[in-house]
Amino acid sequence: MGKILDNIKTFFSKTDVYLWILTVIATVYSLLLISDMQRAGTYNYMLTQSIAIGIGLIAAVVITLINYNFLIKKWWIFAIAGIVLAGLVFAFGVTVSGTDDTAWIKLPGGFTIQPSEFMKICFIITFTKHLSFLNEIDKIKSLPGVISLMIHVLIPIALIHMQGDDGTVLIFLFMAIGMSFLAGVQARYFAIMGGALAVGLPIIWSFFLNNEHRNRIMALFDLDGNALTNYGWQQYQGKVSIASGQAFGSGLYNGRRVAFGIVPEQENDFIFTVAGEEFGFIGCIILLLILLFIIIRILINAKNAYDIKGSYICYGIFIMIASQTIINIGMVLGFIPVIGITLPFFSSGGTSVMTMMISIGLVQSVLYNQEEDMDKAQIRLGSQSRIRL
């Protein structure tokens, strides 16, 4: 028993304990909000979320123990896995309630998974390998190197776009841009891409966006028109729910709007509105602070990583969680159109929460295995010195 306790103590001493604590706090808070949603329907969201959190935490611990450099060396496995996951959607994909895209796979027992969530992890690992390779051969600032990175990200973007999940496409784009910039890709390439995007906006609006996409955007500006009863209905009711909570909220299980399920699909993308109604402004601020502290801890670990590969992994996860948080809150508050982005750690969805847990495991792996990597590096340097002598 004593040895087990020593191993547990050693495990936590080599990882970011604050990040573990924040992760647990986030999941407990999410379960409170989701348990509240049980009043509005018959589906047992709590069971699904609890199982996913349990599996995710176990996966996070296991991944922490695996050296992240080993995972990066096996990048081709994750590349194949990502393509296979996308292929399964095209073969067996289904559309679930509250969505308009075919991006899920139905499992026995009525459960569904969203492969594009797991593809985020595959992409972070393969893109880390790609960036570190370009740095090693001093091509990170060259045009061919940048083009190769663009091709890399266009593969998952194209596959996910064909599934109709353009919200996730946006997250992949942010991860690629952020990781590339932090890895040293020069700003002029981003300026050129930004200029091309600006020039191409009319073409994108006319030929690449469908009527639903355009209506969701227009609903942001049509506050007094038909949008409130159609494409803007969810956002309007979400804001009303948040406002109804005022400063301290109605209290857990006391929100009448939650009980009657007035906000459509509130357990998913609009879970923030439950916090607003039940816990008020204070509850919303606490939720945002939890996510902010998680993001800050990941960024600190990226800065303190032993090598660039560890930094790139942490940067990718930092950008994924930060961009999803900003977009989700922007959707709920009506600043951007509804595009189906979950709130990290909080939204109901087994695949989403497992992806978040795996991400935390990757960050912890960078910390946990630093001493081992440093020892290996010192051994290599020592061997090289003896050879020179």
C-alpha positions in Angstrom: 0.0 0.0 0.0 2.8 2.3 0.9 4.5 1.7 -2.5 1.3 2.5 -4.3 0.9 5.8 -2.4 4.6 6.6 -3.2 4.0 6.0 -6.9 0.9 8.2 -6.9 2.8 11.0 -5.1 5.6 10.7 -7.6 3.2 10.8 -10.5 1.6 14.0 -9.3 4.9 15.6 -8.4 6.0 15.2 -12.0 2.8 16.7 -13.5 0.9 20.0 -13.3 -1.3 19.4 -10.2 -3.1 22.7 -10.7 -4.1 21.6 -14.2 -5.5 18.3 -12.8 -7.5 20.2 -10.1 -8.9 22.7 -12.6 -9.9 19.8 -14.9 -11.7 18.0 -12.1 -13.4 21.2 -11.0 -14.6 21.8 -14.6 -16.0 18.3 -15.0 -17.9 18.6 -11.6 -19.4 21.9 -12.6 -20.4 20.5 -16.0 -22.1 17.5 -14.3 -24.1 19.9 -12.1 -25.3 21.8 -15.2 -26.1 18.7 -17.1 -27.9 17.1 -14.2 -30.1 20.2 -14.2 -30.9 19.6 -17.8 -32.3 16.2 -17.0 -35.6 18.0 -15.9 -36.2 19.0 -19.5 -36.3 15.6 -21.1 -36.1 11.8 -20.8 -32.6 11.1 -22.2 -30.0 10.4 -19.6 -27.3 12.9 -20.4 -25.7 12.4 -17.0 -25.0 8.8 -17.6 -23.3 9.5 -21.0 -21.3 12.4 -19.6 -20.2 10.5 -16.5 -19.0 7.5 -18.5 -17.2 9.7 -20.9 -15.5 11.7 -18.1 -14.5 8.4 -16.4 -13.0 6.9 -19.6 -11.4 10.3 -20.4 -9.7 10.6 -17.0 -8.3 7.1 -17.3 -7.1 7.9 -20.8 -5.5 11.1 -19.6 -3.5 9.2 -16.9 -2.4 6.6 -19.4 -1.3 9.1 -22.0 0.6 11.1 -19.3 2.7 8.0 -18.7 3.5 7.6 -22.5 6.3 9.7 -23.7 5.0 12.4 -26.1 8.1 12.0 -28.2 7.1 8.3 -28.7 3.7 9.4 -29.9 5.2 12.0 -32.3 7.6 9.3 -33.7 4.5 7.3 -34.5 2.9 10.2 -36.3 1.9 8.1 -39.3 -0.3 5.9 -37.1 -2.3 9.1 -36.1 -2.4 10.2 -39.8 -3.9 6.9 -40.8 -6.3 6.9 -37.8 -7.5 10.4 -38.7 -8.3 9.4 -42.3 -9.9 6.2 -41.2 -12.1 8.1 -38.7 -13.2 10.4 -41.5 -13.8 7.5 -43.8 -16.1 5.8 -41.3 -18.3 8.8 -41.2 -18.8 8.7 -45.0 -19.6 5.0 -44.8 -21.7 4.9 -41.6 -22.4 8.6 -40.7 -25.7 9.7 -39.2 -27.3 13.1 -38.4 -28.2 13.5 -34.7 -31.0 15.6 -33.3 -30.3 19.3 -33.2 -27.7 19.2 -36.0 -27.7 19.6 -39.8 -24.5 17.7 -40.6 -23.7 14.0 -41.0 -20.7 13.9 -38.7 -21.6 11.1 -36.1 -21.4 7.4 -36.0 -24.0 5.4 -34.1 -22.8 2.7 -31.7 -24.7 -0.2 -30.2 -26.8 0.9 -27.2 -27.9 4.2 -28.8 -24.6 6.0 -28.2 -23.0 8.1 -30.9 -19.4 9.4 -31.4 -18.2 12.3 -33.4 -14.9 11.2 -35.1 -13.9 14.8 -36.0 -13.3 15.4 -32.3 -10.7 12.6 -32.1 -9.2 13.9 -35.4 -8.2 17.1 -33.5 -5.8 15.0 -31.4 -4.5 13.2 -34.5 -3.9 16.6 -36.2 -2.1 18.1 -33.3 0.3 15.2 -33.2 0.9 15.1 -37.0 1.2 18.8 -37.3 3.7 18.9 -34.4 5.8 16.4 -36.3 5.5 18.4 -39.5 6.5 21.7 -37.8 9.4 20.2 -35.9 10.7 18.5 -39.1 10.6 21.9 -41.0 12.5 23.5 -38.1 15.1 20.8 -38.1 15.8 21.3 -41.8 15.5 25.1 -41.5 12.5 25.3 -43.9 9.9 26.7 -41.5 10.2 30.2 -43.1 10.5 29.0 -46.7 7.6 29.1 -49.2 7.8 25.4 -49.9 7.6 24.7 -46.2 4.5 26.9 -45.8 2.8 25.3 -48.8 3.4 21.9 -47.3 1.8 23.0 -44.1 -1.2 24.3 -46.0 -1.6 21.0 -47.8 -1.4 19.2 -44.4 -4.3 21.2 -42.9 -6.4 21.2 -46.1 -6.7 17.4 -45.9 -8.7 17.2 -42.6 -10.5 20.4 -43.4 -11.7 19.0 -46.8 -12.8 15.8 -45.2 -14.7 17.5 -42.4 -16.2 20.1 -44.7 -17.7 17.3 -46.8 -19.4 16.0 -43.6 -21.0 19.4 -43.3 -19.3 20.2 -40.0 -17.9 23.6 -40.8 -17.7 24.7 -37.2 -15.0 22.1 -36.6 -13.3 23.1 -39.8 -12.9 26.6 -38.2 -11.2 25.1 -35.2 -8.7 23.1 -37.4 -7.9 26.3 -39.2 -7.3 28.2 -36.0 -5.0 25.4 -34.7 -3.0 25.3 -37.9 -2.6 29.1 -38.1 -1.7 29.5 -34.4 0.7 26.6 -34.2 2.4 27.7 -37.4 2.8 31.3 -36.2 4.2 30.2 -32.8 6.5 27.8 -34.6 8.1 30.6 -36.5 6.2 30.9 -39.8 6.7 34.5 -40.9 3.8 37.0 -40.6 3.9 37.9 -44.3 2.4 34.6 -45.2 -0.5 35.2 -42.9 -0.9 38.7 -44.3 -1.1 37.3 -47.8 -3.6 34.7 -46.8 -5.7 37.3 -44.9 -5.7 39.5 -48.0 -6.7 36.7 -50.2 -9.5 35.8 -47.9 -10.8 39.4 -47.8 -10.8 39.6 -51.6 -12.5 36.3 -51.8 -15.3 37.0 -49.3 -17.9 37.8 -52.0 -17.1 34.5 -53.8 -17.3 32.6 -50.5 -20.6 34.2 -49.7 -22.1 33.5 -53.1 -20.8 30.0 -53.8 -19.5 28.3 -50.7 -22.1 29.3 -48.1 -25.5 27.7 -48.4 -28.8 29.5 -47.6 -28.7 28.3 -43.9 -25.2 29.6 -43.4 -26.2 33.0 -44.8 -29.4 33.1 -42.8 -27.6 32.4 -39.6 -25.2 35.3 -40.3 -28.0 37.7 -41.2 -29.9 36.7 -38.1 -27.3 38.6 -36.0 -28.4 41.8 -37.6 -32.2 41.2 -37.9 -33.1 41.7 -34.3 -36.7 42.8 -35.0 -37.5 40.6 -37.9 -38.4 37.0 -38.7 -34.9 35.8 -37.6 -36.1 35.8 -34.0 -38.6 33.1 -34.7 -36.2 31.1 -36.9 -32.4 31.2 -37.2 -32.0 33.7 -34.4 -34.4 32.0 -32.0 -31.9 29.9 -30.1 -29.6 32.8 -29.5 -32.4 35.1 -28.5 -33.8 32.6 -25.9 -30.3 31.9 -24.7 -29.7 35.5 -23.9 -33.1 35.8 -22.2 -32.1 32.8 -20.0 -28.8 34.3 -19.0 -30.5 37.7 -18.2 -33.1 36.0 -16.1 -30.5 34.7 -13.7 -29.4 38.3 -12.9 -26.5 38.4 -10.4 -26.8 35.2 -8.4 -29.3 33.0 -10.4 -32.4 31.2 -9.4 -30.4 28.3 -7.8 -29.6 24.8 -8.9 -32.7 22.9 -10.2 -34.9 26.1 -9.8 -34.6 27.6 -13.2 -38.0 27.5 -14.9 -36.7 28.0 -18.4 -34.3 25.1 -18.0 -37.1 22.9 -16.7 -39.2 23.6 -19.7 -36.4 23.2 -22.2 -37.1 26.6 -23.8 -33.5 27.0 -25.2 -33.1 24.4 -28.0 -30.3 21.9 -27.5 -29.3 23.7 -24.3 -27.3 20.7 -23.0 -24.8 21.0 -25.9 -23.6 24.3 -27.4 -25.7 26.5 -25.1 -24.8 24.9 -21.8 -23.5 28.4 -20.7 -27.1 29.6 -20.6 -27.8 27.0 -17.8 -25.0 28.5 -15.7 -26.5 32.0 -16.4 -30.0 31.1 -15.3 -29.2 28.9 -12.4 -26.1 30.6 -11.0 -26.4 34.1 -12.5 -23.6 36.5 -13.5 -21.4 35.1 -10.7 -21.8 31.5 -12.0 -20.9 32.6 -15.5 -17.8 34.4 -14.3 -16.7 31.3 -12.3 -17.2 29.1 -15.4 -15.1 31.5 -17.6 -12.4 31.8 -14.9 -12.1 28.0 -14.7 -11.5 27.8 -18.5 -9.2 30.8 -18.4 -7.0 29.3 -15.7 -6.9 26.0 -17.7 -5.8 27.8 -20.8 -3.2 29.8 -18.8 -1.8 26.6 -17.2 -1.5 25.0 -20.7 0.3 28.1 -22.1 2.7 28.1 -19.1 3.5 24.5 -19.7 4.1 25.2 -23.4 6.6 27.9 -22.4 8.4 25.6 -19.9 8.5 22.5 -22.2 11.9 20.9 -22.6 11.8 20.8 -26.4 9.9 22.4 -29.3 7.8 19.3 -29.9 6.4 19.5 -26.4 5.8 23.2 -26.8 4.0 22.6 -30.1 1.7 20.0 -28.6 0.8 22.4 -25.7 0.3 25.3 -28.2 -2.1 23.2 -30.3 -4.2 22.2 -27.3 -4.1 25.8 -25.9 -5.4 27.1 -29.3 -8.0 24.4 -29.5 -9.5 25.1 -26.1 -9.2 28.9 -26.3 -10.7 29.1 -29.8 -13.6 26.8 -28.9 -14.3 28.8 -25.7 -14.3 32.2 -27.5 -16.5 30.9 -30.4 -18.9 29.2 -28.1 -19.4 32.2 -25.8 -19.6 34.4 -28.9 -22.4 32.2 -30.3 -24.4 32.2 -27.1 -24.1 36.0 -26.7 -25.1 36.6 -30.3 -21.8 38.1 -31.5 -21.2 35.3 -34.1 -23.6 32.9 -35.8 -24.4 29.5 -34.4 -21.9 27.1 -36.0 -22.0 24.1 -33.6 -19.0 24.5 -31.4 -19.1 22.9 -27.9 -17.9 24.6 -24.8 -14.8 22.7 -23.7 -15.3 20.4 -20.6 -18.8 21.7 -20.1 -21.0 20.8 -23.0 -22.8 17.5 -23.0 -21.2 15.1 -25.5 -19.1 12.0 -24.7 -16.7 12.5 -27.6 -16.1 16.1 -26.9 -15.3 15.6 -23.2 -13.0 12.6 -23.9 -11.1 14.7 -26.4 -10.6 17.4 -23.8 -9.3 14.8 -21.3 -7.0 13.2 -23.8 -5.7 16.7 -24.5 -5.0 17.3 -20.9 -3.1 14.0 -20.8 -0.9 15.1 -23.7 0.0 18.3 -21.9 0.8 16.3 -18.7 2.9 13.9 -20.8 5.1 16.8 -21.8 5.8 17.6 -18.2 5.9 14.0 -16.8 8.6 12.9 -19.4 10.8 15.9 -19.3 13.3 14.4 -16.9 13.6 11.3 -19.0 14.2 13.3 -22.1 16.8 15.5 -20.5 18.6 12.4 -19.2 18.6 10.9 -22.7 19.9 14.1 -24.1 22.8 14.3 -21.6 23.7 10.7 -22.3 23.8 11.5 -26.1 26.0 14.6 -25.4 28.3 12.5 -23.2 28.7 9.8 -25.8 29.5 12.4 -28.5 32.1 14.0 -26.3 33.8 10.7 -25.7 33.8 10.0 -29.4 35.5 13.3 -30.1 38.1 12.6 -27.5 
